[in-house]
Amino acid sequence: MEENKTFFADGEDPKMIAAYQKAQETFKYFWRELSWENRRIIPALDVACVKLAFTQEIDGETIVEHMWINDIGFDGEKIYGVLVNDPNDLTNVQNGDEVEIPINQISDWLFATDGKTYGGFTIQAMRSEMSEEERKEHDEAWGMDFGDFDDIQVVFEQKEKPENLVEHPMSKNMKESLIDFLKNNPDEITSQDPSGYTFLHQEAIAGNGTSVEILLQSGADKTLKNHLGKTAFDYAKELKWEHLLPLLQ
């Protein structure tokens, strides 16, 4: 990653704090995209990474560093991945460590496809302070087009197809494939992973409405709870996937 700059919690720029909040509010779109990327035979994303706030008590002071991870996993509670930055001051993590961090410690997310970026709120906050020439150099260093810092996209073809903010196109396009898959693998409808998550839990966390509908029509039990006592509805509600709530209530 080109961007290694660290931000500290005390006295942080209001513009940066606003970027953190926006990243948290929209993280669900990052995860929805990654849920489909993980099923693609040919990868579509050039980059998929999340920036998190790492903390440590040092000499009686809480030190915060915002650093990027990749190889992302998400279970509705925590984000998992591998740290790709070198800490400046922290000694409790190092580059290459596998980490798990609560969702409320997200400070940014970024994915890119065909060189175009989505998310990157803290990056855009920094770009907004740069000259045109500096922005050009910054984007060349990353090898990506970050576009207009005042017009951050969170999903593919967001302006042309605003319905993509509700449902990922692949969720609709893969409908028949999912029906066939469940017919051939009926155990997938009822099985739970070691943490108690069902296929329905996973699709609810990812906001895939068509997939949720097919699972329910195929006999998925929406009352099943994982080991934390949560149903698919609980995650849909927490992540504000409003289109799923009537299906899962």
Rosetta silent file (secondary structure, phi, psi, omega in degrees, C-alpha in Angstrom):
SEQUENCE: MEENKTFFADGEDPKMIAAYQKAQETFKYFWRELSWENRRIIPALDVACVKLAFTQEIDGETIVEHMWINDIGFDGEKIYGVLVNDPNDLTNVQNGDEVEIPINQISDWLFATDGKTYGGFTIQAMRSEMSEEERKEHDEAWGMDFGDFDDIQVVFEQKEKPENLVEHPMSKNMKESLIDFLKNNPDEITSQDPSGYTFLHQEAIAGNGTSVEILLQSGADKTLKNHLGKTAFDYAKELKWEHLLPLLQ
SCORE:     score description
SCORE:     0.000 S_00000001
   1 L     0.000  137.094 -179.756    0.000    0.000    0.000 S_00000001
   2 L   -75.441  -34.001 -169.733    1.306    3.423   -0.881 S_00000001
   3 L   -91.916  108.885 -177.336   -0.495    5.275    1.882 S_00000001
   4 L  -113.267    4.518 -175.237    1.215    4.741    5.241 S_00000001
   5 L   -62.447  138.895 -178.507    0.272    8.003    6.940 S_00000001
   6 L  -108.302  140.014  178.049   -0.958    7.535   10.492 S_00000001
   7 L  -115.766  142.661 -179.147   -3.702    9.582   12.131 S_00000001
   8 L  -108.082  149.732 -171.797   -4.108    9.997   15.881 S_00000001
   9 L   -67.919  -42.072 -175.584   -7.401   10.138   17.745 S_00000001
  10 L   -72.968  128.983  175.753   -6.762   13.248   19.851 S_00000001
  11 L    65.304   26.681 -178.568   -7.330   16.519   18.039 S_00000001
  12 L   -71.642  152.619  178.249   -7.964   14.823   14.722 S_00000001
  13 L   -55.990  127.595  178.066   -9.172   16.811   11.756 S_00000001
  14 H   -55.263  -32.651  178.675  -13.017   16.952   11.732 S_00000001
  15 H   -64.014  -37.059  179.618  -12.870   16.120    8.023 S_00000001
  16 H   -72.882  -40.000  178.270  -11.035   12.887    8.869 S_00000001
  17 H   -62.559  -40.548  176.539  -13.447   11.986   11.671 S_00000001
  18 H   -61.778  -36.664  178.133  -16.334   12.498    9.222 S_00000001
  19 H   -64.885  -41.956  177.653  -14.533   10.157    6.806 S_00000001
  20 H   -58.700  -45.682 -177.125  -14.279    7.462    9.509 S_00000001
  21 H   -63.574  -42.485  179.773  -18.013    7.757   10.210 S_00000001
  22 H   -64.717  -38.334  178.393  -18.917    7.527    6.525 S_00000001
  23 H   -62.756  -41.179  179.110  -16.698    4.462    6.126 S_00000001
  24 H   -65.887  -42.385 -178.370  -18.476    2.732    9.015 S_00000001
  25 H   -63.843  -31.215 -173.274  -21.920    3.596    7.657 S_00000001
  26 H  -107.240    2.101 -177.320  -21.116    2.204    4.206 S_00000001
  27 H   -54.786  -31.656 -177.761  -18.871   -0.744    5.090 S_00000001
  28 H   -57.008  -30.949  179.221  -21.764   -3.110    4.369 S_00000001
  29 H   -71.932  -35.634  174.655  -21.367   -2.319    0.636 S_00000001
  30 H   -60.197  -48.808 -176.418  -17.703   -3.264    0.770 S_00000001
  31 H   -66.543  -37.263  177.551  -18.585   -6.589    2.361 S_00000001
  32 H   -59.459  -44.693  179.153  -21.432   -7.215   -0.103 S_00000001
  33 H   -62.473  -41.931 -178.839  -18.985   -6.735   -2.982 S_00000001
  34 H   -68.926  -30.853  178.306  -16.443   -9.031   -1.355 S_00000001
  35 H   -61.924  -32.782  177.193  -19.112  -11.688   -0.748 S_00000001
  36 H   -84.545  -36.369  177.241  -19.507  -11.923   -4.531 S_00000001
  37 H   -57.067  -38.350 -178.441  -15.819  -11.555   -5.294 S_00000001
  38 L   -66.604  -14.687  179.679  -15.200  -14.657   -3.161 S_00000001
  39 L  -104.090  -10.510 -177.741  -17.476  -16.650   -5.499 S_00000001
  40 L   -73.051  137.798  175.906  -16.137  -15.376   -8.798 S_00000001
  41 L   -71.024  -43.160  176.891  -14.017  -17.799  -10.807 S_00000001
  42 L  -107.353  117.020 -178.334  -12.159  -14.857  -12.353 S_00000001
  43 L   -58.408  144.355  179.006  -11.483  -12.088   -9.806 S_00000001
  44 L  -108.563  -19.744 -174.897  -12.926   -8.661  -10.663 S_00000001
  45 L   -94.316  135.750  174.897  -11.329   -6.562   -7.923 S_00000001
  46 L   -81.427  -34.756 -176.161   -7.846   -5.069   -8.202 S_00000001
  47 E  -144.929  143.389  170.297   -7.782   -4.113   -4.525 S_00000001
  48 E  -150.820  107.479 -176.090   -9.960   -4.843   -1.479 S_00000001
  49 E  -146.816  159.859 -178.268   -8.717   -3.544    1.856 S_00000001
  50 E  -129.746  139.732  175.342   -9.964   -2.037    5.104 S_00000001
  51 E  -102.344  132.612 -176.026   -8.360    0.552    7.362 S_00000001
  52 E  -128.378  153.774  175.318   -8.823   -0.012   11.086 S_00000001
  53 E   -87.343  115.857  175.622   -7.980    1.822   14.285 S_00000001
  54 E  -101.110  138.909 -176.585   -5.408   -0.159   16.270 S_00000001
  55 E  -129.136  156.111  176.304   -4.837    0.897   19.875 S_00000001
  56 E  -159.242  140.089  172.985   -2.315    0.288   22.637 S_00000001
  57 E   -82.328  118.803  178.431   -1.670    1.744   26.082 S_00000001
  58 E  -129.779  118.424 -179.675    1.871    3.147   26.100 S_00000001
  59 L    52.821   44.247  175.915    3.186    5.025   29.168 S_00000001
  60 L    76.950    6.382 -179.362   -0.345    5.647   30.429 S_00000001
  61 E  -121.485  139.143  176.118   -1.550    7.043   27.102 S_00000001
  62 E   -83.140  114.609  178.767   -3.829    5.366   24.551 S_00000001
  63 E   -96.418  132.831  179.745   -2.028    5.407   21.220 S_00000001
  64 E  -119.804  131.291  172.036   -4.167    4.999   18.079 S_00000001
  65 E  -130.849  133.742  179.061   -2.863    4.165   14.620 S_00000001
  66 E   -97.483  117.180 -174.779   -5.068    3.702   11.553 S_00000001
  67 E  -136.759  156.231 -174.947   -3.636    0.977    9.328 S_00000001
  68 E   -89.256  144.756  170.439   -4.724   -1.137    6.359 S_00000001
  69 E  -126.654  155.159  171.061   -5.472   -4.857    6.280 S_00000001
  70 E  -130.491 -168.749 -172.006   -6.262   -7.152    3.370 S_00000001
  71 E    53.619   55.040 -167.745   -7.466  -10.787    2.967 S_00000001
  72 E   -77.895  137.442  166.763  -10.665   -9.565    4.613 S_00000001
  73 E  -126.364  156.928 -179.293  -13.225  -11.681    6.439 S_00000001
  74 E  -153.123  132.128 -178.656  -16.336  -10.446    8.257 S_00000001
  75 L  -117.418   17.328 -177.470  -18.858  -12.278   10.444 S_00000001
  76 L    88.803  -12.737 -178.850  -21.200   -9.408   11.274 S_00000001
  77 L  -120.585  -52.707 -175.397  -19.268   -8.735   14.468 S_00000001
  78 E  -126.095  154.945  175.268  -15.556   -8.566   13.716 S_00000001
  79 E  -105.117  135.940 -178.470  -13.354   -7.917   10.722 S_00000001
  80 E  -117.033  147.944  176.534  -10.505  -10.324   10.050 S_00000001
  81 E   175.614 -169.627 -177.363   -7.444   -9.802    7.884 S_00000001
  82 E  -119.386  126.127 -179.224   -3.700   -9.389    7.553 S_00000001
  83 E   -66.696  132.767 -178.560   -1.970   -6.128    8.480 S_00000001
  84 L  -118.089    7.326  175.346   -0.123   -4.581    5.523 S_00000001
  85 L  -112.300  157.149  170.289    1.362   -1.472    7.197 S_00000001
  86 L   -92.630  121.813  178.230    4.327   -1.048    9.530 S_00000001
  87 L   -62.447  149.515  174.249    3.188    0.613   12.792 S_00000001
  88 L   -81.274  -47.719 -174.068    4.931    3.840   13.788 S_00000001
  89 L  -121.176  -28.993 -175.790    4.603    3.488   17.566 S_00000001
  90 L   -67.201  142.916  177.842    2.529    0.414   18.352 S_00000001
  91 L  -117.054   -4.282 -176.983    4.390   -2.690   19.453 S_00000001
  92 L   -88.666   -4.892  173.493    1.396   -5.028   19.911 S_00000001
  93 L  -141.345  157.219  175.035    0.973   -5.606   16.140 S_00000001
  94 L  -146.403  160.708  179.671    3.316   -5.771   13.179 S_00000001
  95 L   -49.918  130.791  179.016    3.137   -5.980    9.400 S_00000001
  96 L    96.255   -9.542  179.506    1.932   -9.450    8.340 S_00000001
  97 L   -70.542  142.332  168.365    0.002  -10.195   11.549 S_00000001
  98 E   -81.570  130.407 -174.564   -3.422  -11.811   11.314 S_00000001
  99 E  -130.009  157.854  169.631   -5.812   -9.563   13.211 S_00000001
 100 E  -136.256  128.567 -171.145   -9.449   -9.415   14.292 S_00000001
 101 E  -135.108  138.320  177.225  -10.988   -6.054   15.120 S_00000001
 102 E   -61.016  151.472 -175.919  -14.573   -5.038   16.058 S_00000001
 103 H   -58.801  -28.849 -176.942  -16.628   -3.382   13.324 S_00000001
 104 H   -76.299    2.242  176.448  -16.750   -0.082   15.237 S_00000001
 105 H  -104.631   12.386  173.841  -13.003    0.372   14.717 S_00000001
 106 E   -67.259  134.228  172.091  -13.304    0.724   10.924 S_00000001
 107 E  -120.380  -10.451  173.533  -11.795    3.972    9.704 S_00000001
 108 E  -171.980  165.158  169.942  -11.925    3.328    5.942 S_00000001
 109 E  -148.881  157.503 -177.711  -12.463    0.750    3.233 S_00000001
 110 E  -153.825  130.904  163.060  -11.495    0.607   -0.416 S_00000001
 111 E  -133.465  156.410 -178.253  -12.099   -1.621   -3.360 S_00000001
 112 E  -141.233  141.883  175.212  -11.151   -1.021   -6.962 S_00000001
 113 E  -140.103  136.348 -175.323  -12.063   -2.614  -10.258 S_00000001
 114 L    53.439   34.827  176.391  -10.687   -1.673  -13.677 S_00000001
 115 L    78.298   -1.218  179.518   -8.577    0.955  -11.930 S_00000001
 116 E  -100.614  137.784 -174.568  -11.633    2.811  -10.551 S_00000001
 117 E  -101.412  153.309  174.846  -12.004    3.155   -6.788 S_00000001
 118 E  -130.504  141.164 -174.452  -14.953    2.850   -4.429 S_00000001
 119 E    76.045 -141.125 -179.622  -14.886    4.078   -0.836 S_00000001
 120 L    71.865   43.885 -173.069  -11.514    5.439    0.265 S_00000001
 121 H   -65.013  -41.852  179.278  -13.045    8.173    2.435 S_00000001
 122 H   -70.504  -34.819  177.958   -9.869    9.076    4.345 S_00000001
 123 H   -63.471  -43.815 -179.800   -7.889    9.029    1.112 S_00000001
 124 H   -68.461  -32.348  175.621  -10.369   11.420   -0.477 S_00000001
 125 H   -62.339  -40.084  177.269  -10.237   13.672    2.598 S_00000001
 126 H   -70.261  -41.593  179.479   -6.486   13.935    2.060 S_00000001
 127 H   -61.617  -30.550 -179.206   -6.840   14.393   -1.705 S_00000001
 128 L   -64.971  -20.186  179.729   -9.233   17.292   -1.050 S_00000001
 129 L   -93.772   -3.973 -175.960   -6.311   19.170    0.522 S_00000001
 130 L   -92.411  160.020  170.302   -3.978   18.524   -2.420 S_00000001
 131 L   -76.786  166.810  178.673   -3.354   20.554   -5.546 S_00000001
 132 H   -56.609  -41.831 -179.255   -4.432   19.110   -8.898 S_00000001
 133 H   -65.910  -41.727  179.480   -0.830   18.123   -9.595 S_00000001
 134 H   -65.537  -38.701  177.873   -0.449   16.436   -6.194 S_00000001
 135 H   -63.197  -40.591  179.183   -3.665   14.487   -6.729 S_00000001
 136 H   -62.447  -44.236  179.482   -2.374   13.290  -10.085 S_00000001
 137 H   -65.430  -40.670  178.820    0.906   12.151   -8.528 S_00000001
 138 H   -59.291  -49.051 -176.394   -0.963   10.481   -5.649 S_00000001
 139 H   -66.076  -36.515  177.431   -3.222    8.523   -8.016 S_00000001
 140 H   -65.209  -36.555  179.097   -0.273    7.483  -10.176 S_00000001
 141 H   -64.464  -38.150  177.515    1.526    6.196   -7.067 S_00000001
 142 H   -79.011  -23.211 -175.534   -1.494    4.018   -6.225 S_00000001
 143 L    74.003   29.182 -177.841   -2.024    3.097   -9.889 S_00000001
 144 L  -142.339  156.984  176.438   -5.724    3.937   -9.604 S_00000001
 145 E   -97.179  107.675 -179.492   -8.191    6.655  -10.555 S_00000001
 146 L   -84.814   -6.890  173.517   -9.698    8.048   -7.347 S_00000001
 147 L    65.390 -147.283 -174.885  -11.938   10.430   -9.284 S_00000001
 148 L   -85.073  120.308 -178.588  -13.749   13.344   -7.643 S_00000001
 149 L   -65.876  -15.687  178.015  -13.022   13.643   -3.910 S_00000001
 150 L   -95.515    3.214 -174.385  -16.462   15.249   -3.484 S_00000001
 151 L  -140.742   69.922 -174.912  -18.304   12.402   -5.215 S_00000001
 152 L   -81.709  124.580  178.230  -17.301    9.110   -3.586 S_00000001
 153 L   -89.680  146.641  178.196  -18.949    6.015   -5.079 S_00000001
 154 L  -118.084  -17.284  176.080  -19.739    2.978   -2.905 S_00000001
 155 L  -138.928  158.482 -178.679  -21.198    0.566   -5.495 S_00000001
 156 L   -62.407  136.701  178.042  -20.660   -0.161   -9.187 S_00000001
 157 L    49.821   42.402 -175.951  -22.689    2.042  -11.586 S_00000001
 158 L   -59.143  -40.488 -177.129  -24.253    3.794   -8.598 S_00000001
 159 L   -79.093  -43.121 -178.394  -25.499    6.775  -10.619 S_00000001
 160 L   -69.449  -35.101 -176.685  -26.631    4.902  -13.710 S_00000001
 161 L  -133.189   77.599 -177.886  -28.327    2.145  -11.693 S_00000001
 162 H   -59.211  -19.303  176.977  -29.304    3.412   -8.216 S_00000001
 163 H   -63.164  -18.854  177.944  -31.040    0.072   -7.632 S_00000001
 164 H   -66.570  -18.380  175.114  -27.519   -1.346   -7.141 S_00000001
 165 H   -72.254  -20.843  178.612  -27.540    0.380   -3.739 S_00000001
 166 L   -93.194  -50.140 -173.599  -30.332   -2.001   -2.752 S_00000001
 167 L  -133.744  132.487  176.347  -29.352   -5.226   -4.477 S_00000001
 168 L   -68.577  135.476 -179.172  -26.076   -6.382   -6.022 S_00000001
 169 H   -54.995  -33.794 -178.753  -26.613   -7.284   -9.697 S_00000001
 170 H   -67.911  -27.975  178.152  -24.981  -10.681   -9.151 S_00000001
 171 H   -61.773  -39.891  177.535  -27.566  -11.538   -6.499 S_00000001
 172 H   -73.934  -45.540 -174.323  -30.238  -11.281   -9.203 S_00000001
 173 H   -66.580  -27.225 -176.633  -28.151  -12.807  -11.991 S_00000001
 174 L   -94.931   11.759 -176.622  -27.177  -15.865   -9.942 S_00000001
 175 H   -55.381  -53.580 -177.471  -30.748  -16.678   -8.893 S_00000001
 176 H   -64.133  -37.936  178.541  -31.180  -19.773  -11.103 S_00000001
 177 H   -62.832  -39.798  179.971  -27.689  -21.021  -10.226 S_00000001
 178 H   -67.867  -40.548  177.423  -28.497  -20.767   -6.517 S_00000001
 179 H   -58.272  -46.753  179.146  -31.793  -22.640   -6.977 S_00000001
 180 H   -63.574  -42.802 -179.069  -29.926  -25.451   -8.761 S_00000001
 181 H   -59.934  -44.243 -177.831  -27.141  -25.455   -6.161 S_00000001
 182 H   -70.247  -32.504  175.969  -29.609  -25.838   -3.283 S_00000001
 183 H   -64.202  -39.348 -178.007  -31.508  -28.611   -5.092 S_00000001
 184 H   -84.524  -18.290 -178.307  -28.254  -30.517   -5.501 S_00000001
 185 L  -133.361   62.981 -174.060  -26.911  -29.632   -2.032 S_00000001
 186 L   -60.921  -24.316  179.424  -29.956  -29.530    0.282 S_00000001
 187 H   -63.396  -25.429 -179.471  -27.769  -29.861    3.396 S_00000001
 188 H   -63.103  -23.430 -176.981  -26.462  -26.328    2.724 S_00000001
 189 H   -71.537  -34.006 -173.409  -29.902  -24.962    3.671 S_00000001
 190 H  -110.053  -15.411 -173.761  -29.780  -26.252    7.245 S_00000001
 191 L   -69.770  150.756  177.377  -26.100  -26.687    8.067 S_00000001
 192 E  -123.206  141.354  178.785  -24.361  -24.405   10.554 S_00000001
 193 L   -76.689  177.344 -176.486  -20.642  -23.617   10.656 S_00000001
 194 L   -57.455  -20.528  178.159  -18.593  -24.076   13.865 S_00000001
 195 L   -99.237    6.305  175.385  -19.810  -20.658   15.085 S_00000001
 196 L    88.863    3.175  179.291  -23.438  -21.470   14.340 S_00000001
 197 L   -76.427  138.303  174.268  -23.801  -19.327   11.225 S_00000001
 198 E  -100.905  171.757  173.023  -26.091  -20.630    8.472 S_00000001
 199 H   -56.372  -39.368  179.798  -26.062  -19.829    4.759 S_00000001
 200 H   -63.542  -42.675  174.672  -29.000  -17.526    5.555 S_00000001
 201 H   -54.428  -49.293 -174.124  -26.945  -15.661    8.165 S_00000001
 202 H   -63.665  -41.718 -179.545  -24.153  -15.134    5.645 S_00000001
 203 H   -71.689  -31.230  176.555  -26.438  -13.864    2.877 S_00000001
 204 H   -68.630  -42.336  178.283  -28.227  -11.542    5.313 S_00000001
 205 H   -61.023  -36.920 -178.813  -24.915  -10.061    6.485 S_00000001
 206 L   -84.436   -5.322  176.285  -23.998   -9.482    2.829 S_00000001
 207 L    73.104   25.591 -176.511  -27.372   -7.897    2.026 S_00000001
 208 L   -90.236   90.199 -172.455  -28.189  -10.311   -0.796 S_00000001
 209 H   -62.345  -45.544 -179.076  -31.983  -10.071   -0.970 S_00000001
 210 H   -62.788  -40.628  178.416  -32.604  -12.450   -3.863 S_00000001
 211 H   -63.627  -41.098  177.930  -30.391  -15.078   -2.228 S_00000001
 212 H   -61.674  -44.292  179.074  -32.255  -14.648    1.069 S_00000001
 213 H   -59.414  -46.576 -177.942  -35.596  -15.110   -0.730 S_00000001
 214 H   -63.699  -42.113  179.081  -34.416  -18.291   -2.466 S_00000001
 215 H   -61.605  -43.153  179.557  -33.047  -19.723    0.787 S_00000001
 216 H   -66.134  -41.882  178.053  -36.338  -19.061    2.582 S_00000001
 217 H   -64.565  -26.308 -178.790  -38.349  -20.564   -0.293 S_00000001
 218 L   -87.818    0.227  174.886  -36.050  -23.597   -0.127 S_00000001
 219 L   105.826   10.594  177.520  -36.844  -24.145    3.560 S_00000001
 220 L   -62.061  140.683 -178.248  -34.162  -22.191    5.440 S_00000001
 221 L   -92.730  108.870 -176.313  -35.114  -21.610    9.072 S_00000001
 222 L   -77.139   -5.717  178.132  -34.954  -17.881    9.815 S_00000001
 223 L   -89.552   -7.755 -178.507  -35.282  -18.512   13.565 S_00000001
 224 L   -64.950  137.768 -179.521  -31.934  -20.324   13.788 S_00000001
 225 L  -111.700  148.803  172.827  -29.401  -18.532   15.990 S_00000001
 226 L   -82.993 -173.314 -175.176  -25.623  -18.603   15.877 S_00000001
 227 L   -69.915  -11.235  175.082  -23.509  -19.125   19.006 S_00000001
 228 L   -93.022    2.971  178.629  -23.944  -15.453   19.876 S_00000001
 229 L    79.770   21.707 -176.257  -27.713  -15.939   19.936 S_00000001
 230 L  -109.986  140.618  175.374  -28.295  -13.931   16.763 S_00000001
 231 L   -93.698  172.570  174.999  -30.601  -14.658   13.842 S_00000001
 232 H   -60.160  -38.061  178.521  -30.184  -13.556   10.231 S_00000001
 233 H   -59.862  -41.136 -179.512  -32.750  -10.832   10.967 S_00000001
 234 H   -57.080  -43.097 -178.824  -30.580   -9.481   13.793 S_00000001
 235 H   -71.740  -39.463  177.823  -27.663   -8.932   11.403 S_00000001
 236 H   -60.128  -39.173 -179.608  -29.848   -7.438    8.671 S_00000001
 237 H   -69.976  -45.389 -179.291  -31.185   -4.967   11.223 S_00000001
 238 H   -61.560  -37.721 -177.079  -27.761   -4.099   12.684 S_00000001
 239 L   -90.083    1.521  177.649  -26.307   -3.503    9.211 S_00000001
 240 L    59.737   41.101  170.634  -29.407   -1.549    8.100 S_00000001
 241 L   -86.107   81.369 -171.668  -30.228   -3.794    5.158 S_00000001
 242 H   -60.432  -34.372 -177.232  -33.785   -2.434    5.125 S_00000001
 243 H   -68.522  -15.926  179.995  -34.898   -4.502    2.110 S_00000001
 244 H   -89.151  -22.300 -171.265  -34.212   -7.714    4.047 S_00000001
 245 H   -60.179  -45.798  178.286  -36.223   -6.902    7.160 S_00000001
 246 H   -61.935  -31.160  179.794  -39.694   -7.766    5.762 S_00000001
 247 H   -70.548  -35.671 -169.410  -38.315  -11.086    4.473 S_00000001
 248 H  -101.978   -7.987 -177.040  -36.688  -12.106    7.751 S_00000001
 249 L   -65.907    0.000    0.000  -39.131  -10.768   10.365 S_00000001
